[in-house]
Amino acid sequence: MKKLTAETRAILRRPLGKVVSGRRAVSLLKGKRNVVSVGDFCSGALLRGGIHPAVVIYDHRCLREPVRGALAARLDAYDGKALRVANPPGFITDGLVTTVRRVLQRGRGKILVIGEEDLAALVVLIYARNGTPVVYGQPKRGMVLLEVDGELRAKARAIFGKMKRVGAPSV
């Protein structure tokens, strides 16, 4: 399991790609295949806009507040049963890595993270195929829209490598 350090937290405060509004993300993703969406807000915005991500990773929280009502129902109803994995805030557990890899290899699925899903985007960038469109939330700024390539994968691996390896805390 890996834990954010002060250095990696500072790096990840800056978006890894272009920040766009939900409406703009929907427009740019029309017709794209194999979209991966990380986060409740992003995933909900895409679904409302008619984009059906191949992979959705969510945690029933937005800005650390519980997600309820229509958004929670939309995410829970989308694309069948979710795989569940524990991942505390500020960490990337081995279980999260394994679950994300499994879903990406399958090419379709939904992951409900018990804890926090924010850092799952880093795992997606490491393991998704080149050309995969990825969307994740940038708090209070919008949605970050990326397309996986070798350079982005190397950047994600470098950040992951700078995180501190630790034992498993409870969620």
N, C-alpha and C positions, 0 to 999 in steps of 0.2 A: 504494500500500500504506500502511496505517495501523499505527502502533505505540502500545501502551499508554503513557501517561505516568503519573507518580506520582498525579496527580489522578484520571485515569480508572480506574486500578487501585483507588484508594480507593473510588470510587463503586461499582465493580462488586463489591467485597467484600460489599456489602449486596445481598440478593436484590431483584429487581425485582418480585416478587410473593409470593404465599403459599408458605411452605415446608411441605411435607407428606411423610409417609413414602411409600415405594413402594406399600404396600398401600392407603393412602388415595388416592394418585394413581390407581391402577387403579379404585378404587370411583368416584371422581369422573368418570373418563373413560369409563366404561361407556356405550355408546350414542352417544358423540361421534364425529363424522366429521372427517376431514382433520387428525388429530393430527400434530404435528411433534415429534419427540423428538431432543434433542441430548445426546449422551453415551452411553458404553457401558453404564454402570450403569443409567441411566434407561431406555434402550431395552431392555435385557435384562429389567428389572423389569416393564415394560409387556408385553413379549412373553410372559413367564412368567405374567402375570396375564390373558392372553387379549385384550389390546389390540393391535391391528395398526395401528401408525402409518402414515400415508400417506407420511411422509418420516422417514427415520432418518439422522442424521449422527453418525458415530463415528470413533474413531482407534486402536482396539485398546489403549487405555490408561485406567486409573482411578487418580486421584491420582498421576499421572506414572509409574505402574508398568505393565508390560506385562499385557495381558489375554490369558489362554490358556484352554484347555480348553473346557468347555461354553458359556460366555458368548461366547467368540470364534467358536466354531462356529455358535452360534445367530444371531449377527449376520451372519456371512458367508453363511449359508444363507438368511436372510430376504429375500424379495422380489427375487430375481435378482441380477444383476451390479451392483456398486457403481461409480459414477463416482469417480475418484480425483483428488484435488487436493492440492497441497502448501501448507502453511500453518504457519510456524514458531510456537513458543510466544510469546505476547504480541503477536501481529500479526494483522491481517486483510488478506490478500493480495487483489489484484484478481481473481485466479483463484478464490478462495473465494467472493467476492461474485457473480461470474458464474455459478459452478456452483450456488450456493444459489438464485439467481434463476431459473435454467433449470429446476431441479427443482420449485420452487414453482409456476412457470407451468404445468408439466406436471401438477402435482397429485399426483405420486407419484414415489418414487425413494429411492435410498440413496446416501449420499456417504461414502466412506472418506477421511478426511483423513490425509495423510502429514505428521506433525508434531503439531499440537494443534488440536482442534476446539472448545475451550471458548468462544471468542469468536464462533463461528458463530451462537449464540443471538441475539446482537445483530443480525446480518445478517437472520436470520429475522424478528425483530420489526419490522425496517424494511420488509421486502418481502412478508410474508405478508398475505393478505386479512384484513379485519376479521372477527372471529368465530373465527379459527383458534386452536384450543387448542395451546399450546406448553408443553413440559416440558424443563427443563434441570437439571443437577445443581448443588447448592450444596455444595461440599466439606465433609465431616464434619457436615453439617446435614440433608441430605435432598434432596428434589426440589422445584424451583420450578415451580409450575403457574400459567399465565397464559392469558388470552384476548386476542388482539390487538385493539386499538381505536386510535382516533386519538391519544388521550393517551399510550398506551404507545409507539406508533410515534414520536411527537414526542420522547419521553424517550430512546428508543434513538438517534434521529437526533442529538440533542444530545450524547449521550455519544460517538457516532462522530465528530461534528464536533470534539470536544475532543481526539481522538487525534491524534498527530503524523504528518503525511505524510512518508514516507521512501522511499529506494530499496529495491530488493529484496535482502534477505540470502539466503544459502543455507539450505536446510532441513537 
